[in-house]
Amino acid sequence: MGVASAERSQRGDLIVSLKGNMAPLKLPRERPAPIAIYLEGGLQTADGSILPRVRRIELGLPGQGVLDTRGLPVCPQRLLRNTKPPEALVVCRSALVGHGRLQAVVALPNQKPFRVGAEMRAFNGRIGKRRAVVLHAYLDDPPTVVVLPFRIGPGSGRFGTALVADLGAALGPSVRFAHFQIELSRRFSRGGQVRSYLSASCPVPKGTAGFFSLAKVSFTLVGGRRISQGIARSCRAR
């Protein structure tokens, strides 16, 4: 999947970036069709200083899109705790909806901060009665498992769906979120029909192309400061 260059914005010394794409770009005008979405983004400081702590991440997905979980198995979060990636797939492969990587900066007292990266899987889940995307991230050295649930709810403005995660308890005070990349895509059967986890339409005149808001990422920092970046992409109606 080809991905455009990242778009950036800056507030003070903090820079947020986001890039991504979806496939296919040629879609029906009046009904949603299956798609995959790839997104990559994160935070950095203009002067190279340590990143601030992120309290909440919100990811907005396109308003003409559909996130369908009806009939898709659910992975309970308790099954993912203390599991390596192969073990997570054994217990929850039927609920798999995506994959990617997470990066963070570890800032320990009296030590130079260092960056770590973790392999990640995304599973269909629930928080109480609410739908969720549950991320399972595994770091080899030192061996660490992070289970991070994103609540699925209505978005705002041009973004019809929002995925929201609170990071404080998941990462702790020494870990600073830095970067993510994720691809979401899944086909599954329900009632004898093949369905798609993500679908979208391209509501422009047939045979023409138009721009739409693909995604928006918002980071809320400890202390309440907020920084966001959105991206738009083109689609072609068929």
C-alpha positions in Angstrom: 0.0 0.0 0.0 1.6 3.3 -1.1 1.8 5.9 1.6 2.1 9.7 1.1 4.6 11.8 3.0 3.7 12.7 6.6 1.9 15.9 7.4 3.0 17.8 10.4 2.0 20.6 12.8 3.9 22.2 15.7 2.8 23.8 19.0 5.7 25.2 20.9 8.5 22.7 20.7 6.2 19.7 20.2 5.7 18.3 16.7 2.9 15.8 15.7 3.0 13.9 12.4 0.6 11.7 10.6 0.6 9.9 7.3 -1.4 7.0 5.8 -3.6 5.7 3.0 -6.4 3.3 2.3 -6.8 0.6 -0.4 -8.5 0.4 -2.7 -9.0 4.1 -3.6 -11.6 3.3 -6.3 -14.9 2.8 -4.4 -18.7 2.7 -5.0 -20.5 6.0 -4.7 -23.6 4.9 -2.8 -22.6 1.8 -0.8 -19.6 0.9 1.3 -17.0 -1.5 0.0 -14.2 -3.4 1.9 -11.0 -1.4 2.6 -7.8 -1.6 4.5 -6.3 1.5 6.3 -2.7 2.1 7.0 -1.7 4.9 9.4 1.6 6.0 10.9 2.3 8.9 13.2 3.7 10.2 16.4 5.4 12.9 18.4 8.9 14.5 18.5 10.4 17.6 20.0 12.0 20.3 17.9 15.0 20.6 20.2 15.5 16.9 20.9 14.4 17.2 24.5 12.5 14.4 26.3 9.0 13.8 25.1 6.1 14.8 27.5 3.9 12.1 28.8 0.8 11.3 26.8 -2.4 10.8 28.8 -4.8 10.0 25.9 -4.8 9.2 22.2 -7.8 9.7 19.9 -7.8 8.4 16.4 -10.5 9.6 14.0 -11.6 7.5 11.0 -13.4 8.8 7.9 -17.1 9.8 8.1 -18.1 7.8 5.0 -16.6 4.7 6.5 -18.1 1.8 8.4 -16.4 -0.2 11.2 -18.4 -3.5 11.4 -17.8 -6.0 14.2 -21.2 -7.9 14.1 -20.4 -11.6 14.0 -16.7 -11.0 14.6 -15.2 -13.0 17.6 -14.2 -10.9 20.6 -10.8 -11.3 22.4 -11.1 -10.8 26.2 -8.2 -8.6 27.4 -7.4 -11.1 30.2 -6.3 -13.7 27.6 -3.6 -11.3 26.3 -1.9 -10.4 29.5 1.6 -11.9 30.0 1.5 -13.5 26.5 4.1 -13.3 23.7 2.9 -12.7 20.1 2.6 -16.4 19.2 0.6 -17.1 22.3 -1.6 -14.1 21.7 -2.4 -15.4 18.2 -3.2 -18.9 19.6 -5.9 -17.6 22.0 -7.3 -14.7 19.8 -6.4 -15.3 16.2 -10.1 -15.3 15.3 -10.5 -11.8 16.6 -7.4 -10.4 14.8 -8.1 -7.1 12.9 -4.7 -5.5 12.4 -0.9 -5.4 13.1 1.9 -2.8 13.4 4.5 -1.4 15.8 4.7 0.9 18.7 7.7 3.0 19.8 8.3 4.7 23.1 11.1 6.5 25.0 12.0 5.2 28.4 13.1 7.9 30.9 14.5 6.4 34.1 16.0 8.4 36.9 19.8 8.9 36.6 19.9 7.3 33.2 20.0 8.6 29.6 16.6 8.1 27.9 16.4 5.3 25.4 14.0 4.3 22.7 12.3 0.9 22.5 10.1 -0.7 19.8 7.4 -3.3 20.2 5.6 -5.6 17.7 1.9 -5.1 17.9 -1.3 -6.9 17.0 -4.9 -5.5 17.1 -7.8 -7.6 18.2 -11.6 -7.0 18.3 -12.6 -6.6 21.9 -14.9 -4.9 24.4 -14.7 -2.6 27.4 -17.8 -3.4 29.4 -20.6 -3.3 26.7 -18.7 -1.0 24.4 -16.8 -2.1 21.3 -13.1 -1.8 21.4 -9.8 -2.4 19.5 -7.4 -4.1 21.9 -3.7 -3.6 21.1 -1.2 -6.3 22.2 2.3 -5.0 22.1 5.4 -7.1 23.0 8.9 -5.9 23.6 11.7 -8.4 23.5 14.3 -6.6 25.6 13.4 -6.3 28.4 10.5 -8.7 27.9 7.4 -6.5 28.3 3.7 -6.9 27.4 1.4 -3.9 27.0 -2.4 -4.5 26.5 -3.9 -1.2 25.4 -7.7 -1.0 24.7 -9.1 1.7 22.4 -12.8 2.4 22.9 -14.8 2.7 19.7 -17.3 5.5 19.6 -18.8 8.2 17.4 -16.4 10.7 16.0 -16.9 14.5 15.4 -16.9 16.7 12.4 -15.7 14.8 9.3 -14.7 11.8 11.3 -17.5 9.3 11.8 -15.7 6.9 14.2 -13.3 7.6 17.1 -10.9 5.2 18.7 -9.9 6.5 22.2 -7.3 5.1 24.6 -6.1 6.3 28.0 -2.4 5.6 28.4 -1.5 6.5 32.0 -2.1 3.1 33.7 -0.9 1.1 30.6 2.5 2.7 30.2 3.4 4.1 33.6 5.3 7.2 34.5 8.7 6.3 32.9 7.5 5.4 29.4 6.8 8.2 26.9 4.7 7.3 23.8 6.6 8.3 20.7 5.4 6.6 17.4 2.9 4.1 16.0 2.2 2.4 12.8 -0.9 0.2 12.2 -2.8 -1.5 9.4 -6.4 -2.4 10.0 -8.1 -4.9 7.7 -10.2 -8.1 8.2 -12.7 -10.2 6.2 -15.0 -12.5 8.1 -18.2 -14.5 7.7 -21.6 -13.7 9.2 -24.8 -15.4 8.3 -23.2 -17.1 5.3 -22.0 -13.7 3.9 -18.4 -12.4 3.8 -18.1 -9.1 5.6 -15.4 -6.5 6.1 -14.1 -5.0 9.4 -13.7 -1.7 7.5 -15.7 -0.4 4.6 -16.1 3.0 2.8 -17.7 4.7 -0.1 -16.6 7.6 -2.3 -19.6 10.0 -2.6 -18.5 12.0 -5.6 -19.9 11.9 -9.2 -19.2 8.7 -11.0 -15.9 8.6 -12.9 -14.5 11.6 -10.9 -12.1 11.9 -8.0 -12.6 13.8 -4.8 -10.8 14.5 -1.5 -12.0 13.2 1.9 -10.7 13.3 5.5 -9.0 10.0 6.0 -7.8 10.2 9.6 -6.9 12.5 12.5 -4.7 11.8 15.5 -5.0 13.8 18.7 -2.7 13.5 21.7 -3.7 14.8 25.1 -0.7 15.3 27.4 -0.5 15.1 31.1 -1.6 18.5 32.3 -4.3 18.9 29.6 -2.3 20.2 26.6 -3.6 18.8 23.3 -2.0 18.6 19.8 -3.6 17.1 16.7 -2.9 16.4 13.0 -5.3 15.3 10.3 -4.8 14.0 6.7 -6.9 14.1 3.6 -6.7 11.7 0.7 -8.4 11.3 -2.7 -10.8 8.5 -3.8 -12.3 7.8 -7.2 -16.0 6.8 -7.7 -16.8 3.8 -9.7 
